[in-house]
Amino acid sequence: MASNTEQIRPQLPILTQSLKDAPIVQRGDYHYFIHPITDGVPELAPELLTEIADLIIKLIDARTGRIDKIVTIESMGIPIGTALSMKTGIPLVIIRKRKYELPGEIAVHQRTGYSKGELYLNGINKGDCVLIVDDVISTGGTMKAVIQALKLAGAVIYDTIAIIERGEGASDLRAAGNSLKTLVSVDVDSEGVEIQRTIA
């Protein structure tokens, strides 16, 4: 990832411009940006998903055959995971908010700065090499719980990629020894979204 002192490279022109154009909503003291990747609103353009999927494929060299499954989290990780699955031919596992009570189902106890609740992991076998993808990482609470659940299932984590990084969650996960890449890091205030850096 580029350091804070490096210039931003224009390799994600659609994503970075769409973030700069994102409307801001005030929720208490929190400046919330509304964006197709994090909210699915107002619309999720195919060219945006293609740009993101193509860069992720370059980053992870996904066609080497080392990754058995792509793992994502309901709900906004689904479009990203689907695009990657279709481009790579790698099966997609979705961690769901609903309990299915299938054999081997693992509860994911997630807690973020905004919510807490249960997610449910199915479809992972011991020894599966997995790529985790998600839309945004802020507090890191959900991602931490997902990583723990995958390890409990006996999976090998190839890498973890979030599209947008905001806040300290990504730094905390890396400090704990987790491999994590984010495509773009942002800060948000009442004036809008500021792009701090993009992945090198």
C-alpha positions, 0 to 999 in steps of 0.5 A: 500500500502507498505510504501517506507521503506518496502521491495517489496513483490514478489506477482506480479512476472510477472508484476514486471519482465515485467516492469523491462524488458520494453524498454525505449524511450526518448521523449524530457526530458521524459523517456517513458517505453513501456509495454503491460499493458500501450501500448499493445506492443509487446504483451499482455500475458494472464498470465500477465492479469490473475495475475493482475485480480486475485489480483484485485479480492482479493483486492476488494472482487468482488464476494460479489455482491456489485459492479454493473459495472466495468468502464474503459477507452479506450483504454488500460483499456479495456483488464484489464476490460475485464479480470475482467468482465469475471472472476467476471461476472460484466458488463463492461462499457467503457468510449470512445473517440467517441461521441454516443449521447445516452440519458444520455451520459456524456462528460468527459473533460480530461486534462493530462500533455500530452494531452486534449480532450473529452471522453464519458460516457454511461451505468451508472445509478443513484445509480450504484456501480462502480469499476474504473480500468485503466492501469496507473496513472501519472498526474491523470488528466483523472482519476479526470475527470472520477470520476467527471463524474461518480458522475455527473451520480449519481454513487457510486464509490466502489473503483478505481484501477490503475495497474501502478503508476508513478508521483504525480497524485496518491498522488494528488487524494488521498490527495483530498479524493479519494480512489485509489489503485495502484498495483505497483509504478515505477520510470523511467530513461534512465537505465530502470524501477525501482519498488518502491513498490507493493501493500501490 
